[in-house]
Amino acid sequence: MGGILKNRGSIPIEIGGMPDHIHILASLPKTKTISELVRDLKSDSTLWIKTINPHYYGGFSWQEGYGAFSISPSVLPNVVRYIRNQVEHHKVKTFIDEYKMFLKAYGVEYDERYAFGE
């Protein structure tokens, strides 16, 4: 993922996740929108993972949506720590509960029917 981001002009800072989601802290290149960078990251990583073991990963695909949040440089160390400690976070709070907390904190309205499709 880091190599893909670098190839697209982004600077990866921290990447980590769980079986059902991933967190990426990276710069946004001046030449791309968030949606373009996420599209490229999903596309390139899907092609890459399918080359590892086509039989096992042949059906791999990313979920349709994504969430993107900007952060202040002053909280960068906290976000890095947060990404590194996903296992601990999710012992206390599920991914969906935590994501709802982010949406609320950032004042993002959403429709429950569409936000967390299975």
Summary of the structure (lengths in Angstrom):
residues: 118
radius of gyration: 15.1
end to end distance: 23.9
largest distance: 44.4
contacts: 251
relative contact order: 0.14
helix: 53%
strand: 11%
